[in-house]
Amino acid sequence: MDRGRQHRRARAVATVTVSIISVFHAIPAAAQTAAPAGRGDASVRYVASLRDKLSSYKGATLSVSYDLIDTLAVEGSATFLHGTYSNIVTGAGGIVYNRMRACMMDPSRCSNINPNMPDTTQLTSSLDVAAVWTPVVLDALDPIGGSLEIFALAGVGMNGTRKVTATADPGYNDPIQFTVSGQDLGDGGFLADRELHLVVGGGVRAILFEHVNVRAEVRPLLVRREFELVTGGGATSYWYIPFFAHLGAGAVW
């Protein structure tokens, strides 16, 4: 991966963060209150990856948070992810397809038809601890005993990974005759082959009838990885930054 692409990804994360803060400052102070200290929150959320390139993900997150003081909470979350290679890797005309074509012309190349690219190691799960800052609480839902909250978060965590492999089918006579293994549901277990990461994000939470929350957010993970871009050239460090959308509901007490 070229350094220009890494810098563009880092700038994208910074731009999102600055934009969120700008929105906070633009809301009139009269419309703001404060998230109450001592409040607990538990939610289950559907998770899907954004900006899919080599792998796409779906999964679920369970999180529990507690407001330590007005506007600031601590949250713990556990996420299960199921990844599959995208069409860029396994579709007709994709990376593995083209490696199979090379294999058919030169059988010595059939021993390895896997993509030799960064980011093909898939995520399987994560455990995160984050600080959640809620500087804006609007009383727009006050008639039904609720509020609308805008929040940002930052924290650390660890994620599990798995390797996916592609092999040519016995007796192949077409570039589409290959098998991908290691990406079935549950393959790789939970938190195997761990990596450390940073997590940031932001979103909106609606409190309804005092004890129900509906929540939507975006969370990028920032994972430091190494990859040998040139055979024999040594490993190069880079940031892998997948983006995930979260949508779910839960309870407030």
Secondary structure, DSSP 4 states (H G I P E B T S, - for coil): --HHHHHHHHHHHHHHHHHHHHHHHHS-GGGEE-PPTT-EEEEEEEEEEES-SSEEEEEEEEEEEEEEETTEEEEEEEEEEEEEE-HHHHSTTSHHHHHHHHHHH-GGGTT--S---TT-SEEEEEEEEEEEEEEEEE-TTGGGT-EEEEEEEEEEEEEEEE--EEEEPTT--STT-EEEES-STTTTTTT-S-EEEEEEEEEEEEEETTTEEEEEEEEEEEEEEEE-SSTTS--EEEEE--EEEEEEEEEE-
